[in-house]
Amino acid sequence: MKASASVLLSIFTFCLCLAGGSIQAQSSNQESVRQSHSLPAVFILGEYDKQYEAAMPGYTTLLEACDGDMKVAFEKLMMMMREMEAYANIEKFDIKGVNAWMHFFWKEDGSIEHIGFYLKPNSKNVNTENLRNFLNGFANWYKIPVGSDKKFSHYSSFAFPITYLKNNNSSIDKSTVKKNDNSNNY
């Protein structure tokens, strides 16, 4: 199967964000809990900097919530993004062409507590209030099938439509890059 550049970029971004997210502080204090309540369910990254920064130490990472299994964490995340696309179809919200940084915050039971987003420059032009309303509906509707004894979060980049194929048994022989037989040595 051919792997698209966007899938490879998504996987690379996912891995980088997991590594960076594991550096987050793990302790939670009453002040961060109090301030996280003033953080809206859906917000544009950069709008509520103080509340956002105060909320982050109260969350572990998605990877840790999946017992350190990167494959499981990635599968759960991709499942959620496919569900977001399905929800967009149900709500008749055109999400195709949206390219954004997103930070998801989940409660211990997998329900979405907050979604921070920021449209990338290469995203299609979309009304941010409509996107905010769509994400708010999704947050109320969806629950990721991950249970944890701690709240958890994940920050990554997403481009719609999601093109990830589950159980892609790709190998180097199936790649689109092939060695040229012209004996050119570089």
C-alpha positions as CSV (number, residue, x, y, z in Angstrom):
1,M,0.0,0.0,0.0
2,K,1.1,3.5,-0.6
3,A,1.7,5.7,2.4
4,S,0.8,9.3,1.9
5,A,3.0,12.1,3.1
6,S,0.3,13.4,5.3
7,V,0.0,10.1,7.1
8,L,3.7,9.9,7.7
9,L,3.8,13.5,8.9
10,S,0.9,12.8,11.3
11,I,2.7,9.8,12.7
12,F,5.9,11.8,13.1
13,T,4.0,14.6,14.8
14,F,2.2,12.2,17.0
15,C,5.5,10.7,18.2
16,L,7.0,14.1,18.8
17,C,4.0,15.2,20.8
18,L,4.0,12.1,22.9
19,A,7.7,12.6,23.7
20,G,7.2,16.2,24.5
21,G,4.0,15.5,26.5
22,S,5.7,13.0,28.8
23,I,7.9,15.8,30.0
24,Q,4.8,17.6,31.5
25,A,4.7,17.9,35.2
26,Q,2.6,15.1,36.8
27,S,1.5,16.7,40.0
28,S,-1.9,18.4,40.4
29,N,-2.7,21.1,42.9
30,Q,-5.9,22.7,43.9
31,E,-5.0,26.0,42.1
32,S,-4.7,24.2,38.8
33,V,-7.9,22.4,39.3
34,R,-9.7,25.6,40.2
35,Q,-8.3,27.4,37.2
36,S,-9.0,24.6,34.8
37,H,-12.7,25.1,35.5
38,S,-12.4,28.6,34.1
39,L,-11.0,27.2,30.9
40,P,-13.8,26.9,28.4
41,A,-14.7,23.5,26.9
42,V,-13.5,24.7,23.5
43,F,-11.1,27.5,23.0
44,I,-8.6,28.9,20.5
45,L,-5.0,28.2,21.7
46,G,-3.6,31.5,22.9
47,E,-6.9,32.9,24.2
48,Y,-6.7,31.7,27.8
49,D,-3.0,31.4,28.4
50,K,-3.0,31.6,32.2
51,Q,-5.8,29.1,32.6
52,Y,-4.3,26.8,29.9
53,E,-0.9,26.8,31.6
54,A,-2.4,26.2,35.0
55,A,-4.5,23.3,33.8
56,M,-1.8,21.3,32.1
57,P,0.0,20.0,35.2
58,G,-3.2,18.3,36.3
59,Y,-3.1,15.9,33.3
60,T,-1.0,13.0,32.4
61,T,-0.4,12.0,28.7
62,L,-2.5,9.9,26.4
63,L,0.5,7.6,26.1
64,E,0.6,7.1,29.9
65,A,-3.2,6.5,30.0
66,C,-2.5,3.7,27.4
67,D,0.1,2.1,29.7
68,G,3.0,3.4,27.6
69,D,1.8,1.5,24.5
70,M,2.3,3.9,21.6
71,K,0.5,1.7,19.1
72,V,-2.6,1.6,21.3
73,A,-2.5,5.3,22.0
74,F,-2.1,6.1,18.3
75,E,-5.0,3.7,17.4
76,K,-7.3,5.3,20.0
77,L,-6.4,8.8,18.8
78,M,-7.0,7.9,15.1
79,M,-10.3,6.2,16.1
80,M,-11.4,9.4,17.7
81,M,-10.4,11.5,14.7
82,R,-12.4,9.2,12.4
83,E,-15.3,9.6,14.8
84,M,-14.9,13.3,14.5
85,E,-15.2,13.1,10.8
86,A,-18.3,10.9,11.2
87,Y,-19.8,13.5,13.6
88,A,-19.0,16.2,11.0
89,N,-21.0,14.3,8.4
90,I,-23.9,13.9,10.8
91,E,-23.9,17.6,11.7
92,K,-23.3,18.6,8.0
93,F,-20.1,20.5,9.0
94,D,-17.5,20.5,6.2
95,I,-14.3,19.6,8.0
96,K,-12.4,18.6,4.9
97,G,-9.5,20.9,4.4
98,V,-9.2,21.9,8.1
99,N,-5.6,21.7,9.3
100,A,-5.1,22.6,12.9
101,W,-3.1,22.1,16.1
102,M,-5.4,20.5,18.7
103,H,-5.0,19.9,22.4
104,F,-7.4,17.4,23.8
105,F,-8.0,17.1,27.6
106,W,-9.9,14.1,28.9
107,K,-11.4,13.2,32.2
108,E,-10.5,9.8,33.8
109,D,-13.5,8.2,32.1
110,G,-12.5,9.3,28.6
111,S,-15.0,12.1,28.3
112,I,-13.6,15.3,26.7
113,E,-13.2,18.1,29.2
114,H,-11.5,20.7,26.9
115,I,-10.4,21.1,23.3
116,G,-7.9,23.8,22.4
117,F,-7.3,24.4,18.7
118,Y,-5.4,26.7,16.4
119,L,-5.9,26.8,12.6
120,K,-2.7,26.4,10.7
121,P,-1.8,28.8,7.8
122,N,-2.4,26.1,5.3
123,S,-5.9,25.3,6.6
124,K,-8.9,26.1,4.5
125,N,-10.7,29.3,5.6
126,V,-13.3,28.3,8.2
127,N,-15.4,30.4,10.5
128,T,-13.7,29.8,13.9
129,E,-17.0,30.3,15.8
130,N,-18.6,27.6,13.7
131,L,-15.6,25.3,14.3
132,R,-15.8,26.1,18.0
133,N,-19.5,25.2,18.1
134,F,-18.8,22.0,16.1
135,L,-16.0,20.9,18.5
136,N,-18.2,21.8,21.5
137,G,-20.9,19.4,20.2
138,F,-18.3,16.7,19.5
139,A,-16.8,17.1,23.0
140,N,-20.3,16.6,24.5
141,W,-21.0,13.6,22.2
142,Y,-17.7,11.6,22.2
143,K,-16.0,9.6,24.9
144,I,-12.6,8.0,24.0
145,P,-12.4,4.3,25.0
146,V,-9.5,4.8,27.4
147,G,-9.9,4.5,31.2
148,S,-7.4,6.0,33.5
149,D,-7.0,6.8,37.2
150,K,-5.8,10.3,36.1
151,K,-7.0,12.9,33.7
152,F,-5.0,12.8,30.5
153,S,-4.3,15.0,27.4
154,H,-2.7,15.0,24.0
155,Y,-1.5,17.8,21.7
156,S,-1.0,17.2,18.0
157,S,-1.6,18.4,14.5
158,F,-4.5,17.1,12.4
159,A,-5.4,17.5,8.7
160,F,-8.8,16.5,7.5
161,P,-9.7,14.2,5.9
162,I,-7.8,11.7,8.1
163,T,-6.1,9.2,5.8
164,Y,-4.7,6.8,8.3
165,L,-5.3,3.1,7.4
166,K,-5.6,0.7,10.3
167,N,-3.5,-2.4,10.2
168,N,-1.3,-1.1,7.4
169,N,1.2,-4.0,7.0
170,S,3.6,-1.9,4.9
171,S,7.2,-2.9,4.3
172,I,10.0,-1.2,2.5
173,D,9.2,-3.4,-0.6
174,K,5.8,-1.8,-0.8
175,S,7.1,1.8,-0.6
176,T,6.6,4.2,-3.5
177,V,10.4,4.9,-3.4
178,K,12.2,2.5,-5.7
179,K,15.9,2.3,-6.5
180,N,16.7,3.4,-10.0
181,D,18.6,0.8,-12.1
182,N,20.6,3.5,-13.9
183,S,23.6,2.7,-11.7
184,N,24.0,6.3,-10.6
185,N,26.1,6.4,-7.5
186,Y,25.5,9.4,-5.3
